[in-house]
Amino acid sequence: MAKVSIGLRGWRFDEEEVFTDEGEFRPLDSVPEETRKRLIRLTYLQEKPCDACYLIHGEAEKRRCNQAEIVYGEPMEEVLLCSEHEADFLYWFREAGGSEAAGTETFRDRFHEWFLDGNRAPEGYGGLDHVDTDPDTLPTPPEPAELNRRLNENYEGERKRIDLRTGEIKTVEDDEEDEPSLGDVDLGREYPTK
């Protein structure tokens, strides 16, 4: 069974779990739960900045950050990286104790702390050799709205919604709005501006 990365390198999927024989994405309800959670999370992570670049430049200079190309870790505790900073992450993971945090809720935070302390991979430290074999033959992952549409097409009377931040699939009540609400914010009230 072939393994493929989709969208970002790092997380690898069994091709047969994700794609039909025709090369299309399988319906979400036919994909194993852990795989489905990662696929849904990937739709949220697309076009996010590299964590290391973001730590260097911050929100004010976010436009200077490289777009993430690689994802490591578990959903919700993942580290996003560009090619330039992958070696730093791999050094932290392999040589500086990062592997001890694997699978924990502090995985991302521990890498961030190490990186913010000025730690980096030594000059010339080898990363991973990624082999892109015919990436153009992979279908483009569906947009979040399309994922939600596909999720609901097989359910009668009960609609579902995917929370792209958590990967959870939730039932949408008839009286619940499709769009996120502002909660209890009183938009008619005047708030101080200074």
Contacts in CASP RR format, 6 or more apart in sequence:
PFRMAT RR
TARGET T0000
AUTHOR 0000-0000-0000
METHOD contacts of the structure
MODEL  1
MAKVSIGLRGWRFDEEEVFTDEGEFRPLDSVPEETRKRLIRLTYLQEKPC
DACYLIHGEAEKRRCNQAEIVYGEPMEEVLLCSEHEADFLYWFREAGGSE
AAGTETFRDRFHEWFLDGNRAPEGYGGLDHVDTDPDTLPTPPEPAELNRR
LNENYEGERKRIDLRTGEIKTVEDDEEDEPSLGDVDLGREYPTK
1 14 0 8 1.000
1 15 0 8 1.000
1 16 0 8 1.000
2 14 0 8 1.000
2 15 0 8 1.000
3 12 0 8 1.000
3 13 0 8 1.000
3 14 0 8 1.000
3 15 0 8 1.000
4 12 0 8 1.000
4 13 0 8 1.000
4 15 0 8 1.000
4 18 0 8 1.000
4 138 0 8 1.000
5 11 0 8 1.000
5 12 0 8 1.000
5 13 0 8 1.000
6 13 0 8 1.000
6 18 0 8 1.000
6 39 0 8 1.000
6 42 0 8 1.000
6 138 0 8 1.000
6 141 0 8 1.000
7 42 0 8 1.000
7 46 0 8 1.000
7 141 0 8 1.000
8 42 0 8 1.000
8 45 0 8 1.000
8 46 0 8 1.000
8 68 0 8 1.000
8 69 0 8 1.000
8 70 0 8 1.000
8 71 0 8 1.000
8 80 0 8 1.000
9 69 0 8 1.000
9 70 0 8 1.000
9 71 0 8 1.000
9 130 0 8 1.000
10 70 0 8 1.000
10 71 0 8 1.000
10 72 0 8 1.000
11 38 0 8 1.000
11 42 0 8 1.000
11 71 0 8 1.000
13 35 0 8 1.000
13 38 0 8 1.000
13 39 0 8 1.000
14 35 0 8 1.000
17 26 0 8 1.000
17 31 0 8 1.000
17 32 0 8 1.000
17 35 0 8 1.000
18 25 0 8 1.000
18 26 0 8 1.000
18 31 0 8 1.000
18 35 0 8 1.000
18 39 0 8 1.000
19 25 0 8 1.000
19 26 0 8 1.000
19 139 0 8 1.000
20 26 0 8 1.000
23 139 0 8 1.000
24 139 0 8 1.000
25 139 0 8 1.000
25 141 0 8 1.000
25 142 0 8 1.000
27 150 0 8 1.000
27 153 0 8 1.000
27 154 0 8 1.000
28 36 0 8 1.000
28 39 0 8 1.000
28 40 0 8 1.000
28 147 0 8 1.000
28 150 0 8 1.000
28 151 0 8 1.000
29 151 0 8 1.000
29 154 0 8 1.000
31 39 0 8 1.000
36 169 0 8 1.000
37 75 0 8 1.000
37 167 0 8 1.000
38 75 0 8 1.000
39 141 0 8 1.000
40 147 0 8 1.000
40 162 0 8 1.000
40 164 0 8 1.000
40 167 0 8 1.000
40 169 0 8 1.000
41 75 0 8 1.000
41 76 0 8 1.000
41 78 0 8 1.000
41 164 0 8 1.000
41 167 0 8 1.000
42 71 0 8 1.000
42 141 0 8 1.000
43 141 0 8 1.000
43 142 0 8 1.000
43 143 0 8 1.000
43 144 0 8 1.000
43 147 0 8 1.000
43 164 0 8 1.000
44 144 0 8 1.000
44 164 0 8 1.000
44 165 0 8 1.000
44 167 0 8 1.000
45 68 0 8 1.000
45 71 0 8 1.000
45 78 0 8 1.000
45 80 0 8 1.000
46 141 0 8 1.000
47 67 0 8 1.000
47 68 0 8 1.000
48 67 0 8 1.000
48 68 0 8 1.000
48 80 0 8 1.000
49 62 0 8 1.000
49 65 0 8 1.000
49 66 0 8 1.000
49 67 0 8 1.000
49 68 0 8 1.000
49 80 0 8 1.000
50 65 0 8 1.000
50 66 0 8 1.000
50 67 0 8 1.000
50 68 0 8 1.000
50 69 0 8 1.000
50 80 0 8 1.000
50 81 0 8 1.000
50 82 0 8 1.000
50 84 0 8 1.000
50 85 0 8 1.000
51 68 0 8 1.000
51 79 0 8 1.000
51 80 0 8 1.000
51 81 0 8 1.000
51 85 0 8 1.000
51 108 0 8 1.000
51 111 0 8 1.000
51 112 0 8 1.000
51 115 0 8 1.000
52 81 0 8 1.000
52 82 0 8 1.000
52 84 0 8 1.000
52 85 0 8 1.000
52 88 0 8 1.000
52 89 0 8 1.000
52 115 0 8 1.000
53 64 0 8 1.000
53 65 0 8 1.000
53 66 0 8 1.000
53 82 0 8 1.000
53 84 0 8 1.000
53 85 0 8 1.000
54 62 0 8 1.000
54 65 0 8 1.000
55 112 0 8 1.000
55 115 0 8 1.000
55 116 0 8 1.000
56 65 0 8 1.000
57 64 0 8 1.000
57 65 0 8 1.000
58 65 0 8 1.000
66 82 0 8 1.000
66 83 0 8 1.000
66 84 0 8 1.000
66 85 0 8 1.000
67 82 0 8 1.000
68 80 0 8 1.000
68 81 0 8 1.000
68 82 0 8 1.000
69 81 0 8 1.000
69 82 0 8 1.000
69 83 0 8 1.000
70 80 0 8 1.000
70 81 0 8 1.000
70 82 0 8 1.000
70 83 0 8 1.000
70 86 0 8 1.000
71 78 0 8 1.000
71 79 0 8 1.000
71 80 0 8 1.000
71 81 0 8 1.000
72 78 0 8 1.000
72 79 0 8 1.000
72 81 0 8 1.000
72 89 0 8 1.000
72 93 0 8 1.000
73 79 0 8 1.000
73 102 0 8 1.000
73 103 0 8 1.000
73 107 0 8 1.000
73 108 0 8 1.000
74 103 0 8 1.000
74 107 0 8 1.000
75 167 0 8 1.000
76 166 0 8 1.000
77 103 0 8 1.000
77 104 0 8 1.000
77 105 0 8 1.000
77 106 0 8 1.000
77 107 0 8 1.000
77 108 0 8 1.000
78 107 0 8 1.000
78 108 0 8 1.000
79 89 0 8 1.000
79 107 0 8 1.000
79 108 0 8 1.000
79 111 0 8 1.000
81 89 0 8 1.000
86 127 0 8 1.000
86 128 0 8 1.000
87 121 0 8 1.000
87 124 0 8 1.000
87 125 0 8 1.000
87 126 0 8 1.000
87 127 0 8 1.000
88 115 0 8 1.000
88 119 0 8 1.000
88 120 0 8 1.000
88 121 0 8 1.000
89 111 0 8 1.000
90 121 0 8 1.000
90 125 0 8 1.000
90 126 0 8 1.000
90 127 0 8 1.000
90 128 0 8 1.000
91 120 0 8 1.000
91 121 0 8 1.000
91 122 0 8 1.000
91 125 0 8 1.000
92 98 0 8 1.000
92 111 0 8 1.000
92 114 0 8 1.000
92 115 0 8 1.000
92 119 0 8 1.000
92 121 0 8 1.000
93 99 0 8 1.000
93 102 0 8 1.000
93 111 0 8 1.000
96 114 0 8 1.000
96 119 0 8 1.000
98 110 0 8 1.000
98 111 0 8 1.000
98 114 0 8 1.000
101 107 0 8 1.000
101 110 0 8 1.000
101 111 0 8 1.000
142 150 0 8 1.000
144 162 0 8 1.000
144 164 0 8 1.000
147 162 0 8 1.000
148 160 0 8 1.000
148 161 0 8 1.000
148 162 0 8 1.000
151 160 0 8 1.000
151 161 0 8 1.000
151 162 0 8 1.000
151 169 0 8 1.000
152 159 0 8 1.000
152 160 0 8 1.000
158 171 0 8 1.000
159 171 0 8 1.000
159 172 0 8 1.000
160 169 0 8 1.000
160 170 0 8 1.000
160 171 0 8 1.000
160 172 0 8 1.000
161 169 0 8 1.000
161 170 0 8 1.000
161 171 0 8 1.000
161 172 0 8 1.000
161 178 0 8 1.000
162 168 0 8 1.000
162 169 0 8 1.000
162 170 0 8 1.000
163 169 0 8 1.000
163 170 0 8 1.000
172 178 0 8 1.000
END
